[in-house]
Structures are given as C-alpha cells and as structure tokens.
Amino acid sequence: MNISIQGLHKKYPNGNQALKDVNLEIKEGMFGLLGPNGAGKSSLIRILVSLMKPSSGQVIVNGKDAAKNRAYVRGMLGYLPQDFSFFSNLKTYEFLDYAARLAGMSSRKKRNEAVDRLLEDVGLFDVRSRKASKLSGGMKRRLGIAQALINEPQIIIVDEPTTGLDPEERIRFRNLLARLGSKDVSIILSTHIVADISSICEHMALLNKGEIAFSGSPEELIRQAQGHVWSIYATEKEYLEINQKYEVVATVMMNEGWKITVVADEVIGYKAEPVHPNLEHAYVYFVEHTLKKVQR
C-alpha cells in the first residue's frame, strides 16, 4: 500500500489558503499527522477521503489518481471523522450492522460474523445491546473505529480520535490503533496531541499553516531538539522570571522551589542541566525556535 501526495494546494472561496504545496509519501504502518488547530490537517484529511477536491495537485493510491478513481479508493478506505455521529435510537450492534450494509455487505450471516468480531476486538461486545447514544465518550470512539473497519480496509484514516477522552480511554484507544498498525494496512492518525504520535507512530509529518514543516520519524525530530531542553531548579522569584524569558513545557513543585523544564538554545543566569528530549519537547522546540525563526 502506497499513498503519494504530490503538490497539493487547497484555497477556499473566501481566500483562505488551507494547503500549500503538500508533498508526502505514506506507506504501510502508523503515520502521524501532527499540527496545531488550524494547521490544515482537516482539509488534507477531507481530500484524502474524497470528500473535497484540491485546488491543484493530486493524491496517488497504489499508482491510481484518487480523484479519477474515487470508487476504487473508497472501497479500500475506513474513515473515523472527528465529528463521528450515529442514529441515537439504534443499539450498538444495530448501528454496526447498518454500517456493514452501507459498505456493501449484503449477506446477513457475514454481517453478523463481522459485527460480533469487531465488537469483540474493540471491547464493546458486552454492551452490544446498549443504545449507541448511551455509550461513554471512549466507547463511542471505539464504536467509530469499528465502523471504519467493517469493510476490512487497507487504508484507515482517523481524525483527532482521542480529543475529549480521559487518560485511561486515550491510552486504550492508542493501544487499539497500535494493534491495527501491526497489520498490512496504512493508518493515518491526524491529531494535535503529541502523545498520540509518540507512542504508536513510526513516521510522521508536522503541518503548519498549510505547509509540511517536517517529515520523518519521531526520533529524527527529537534529535533536532537535543541540547536544547533544560531542567532549571528555581526559587519562587526565579520561577516568575523564567516564565517570562523561556518557553516552559513542564513545572514540578519541590520542597525548596521549582523544577522547570524549558526549551531554549541556552540558559543563562540559572542553575540548569541538559535533559534528553521527548517528542513533546521536540515539537515545542521546533515550533518555537525553528518555525518562528523562519517566519521572522
């Protein structure tokens, strides 16, 4: 499975340039699309799932132009939108059965087998007779991924899947995506939550103001922040000063003051020690120091 995004532009009638010359290669496995709200992620996703046409450029799926072969692409696609919704009067298994029929599964026996298998896979079998509207937020997202998988897709696209979930459900959902990513499928995870990318994605791209600012592995982005993340042991007075001078990514209160983690090229005037960066540190450093320097 190979998805090639070539010279993609999207300009809306109001003049908003949502995407600017986007070029990406996406293969099998987990691919993370990271960026702040308004970066253009949703526009790119809507083009990938054939809900919107680009102003120019093309998406090539297994050598076929997606715009000219929409039925082919949609036949291998599973999609969980950010605003996933369902008919509130349907039970959980009824909704999934309805999704299976929409996907072209005409055999009742095959639908029943697929519905039961997927409900088991996403941990919803015990609540299969509960109305979908009565599920918790995390359960609804898991039902969403089940409907995206009902036609055994080769491409799975999920848009902001963990927004609004509590930490336990967020971890459970990420683990579910990780299991799917171990199969022969391409999974595109669009999110503004760095932890979603760092825990499960082998490859990623950072989208900023409609442009690809970085493309590579999470480890490559982390290497760019090496030597630019610091722990500062500060007094109460210094704490206020440091928040004014540096980009703070974490604070921990200690008996005699604060332990503050900042991203900066250097720290002057305080007791600071270098810290091995994680992806969240790297993301903040890249945005604050690389992108903003380019934009000045």
ABEGO torsion letter per residue (X at the ends): XBBBBBGBBBBBAAGBBABBGBBBBBBBEBBBBBEBBGAGAAAAAAAAAGABBBABEBBBBGGBBAAABAAAAAAABBBBBAABBBBAABBAAAAAAAAAAAAGBABAAAAAAAAAAAAAAAGAAAAAABBAAABBAAAAAAAAAAAAAAAGBABBBBBGAABGBBAAAAAAAAAAAAAAAABBBBBBBBBABAAAAAAABABBBBBBGGBBABBEBAAAAAAAABGABBBBBBBAAAAAAAAAABBBABBBBBAAEBBBBBBBABBBGBBBBBBBBBAAAAAAAAAAAAAAAAAX
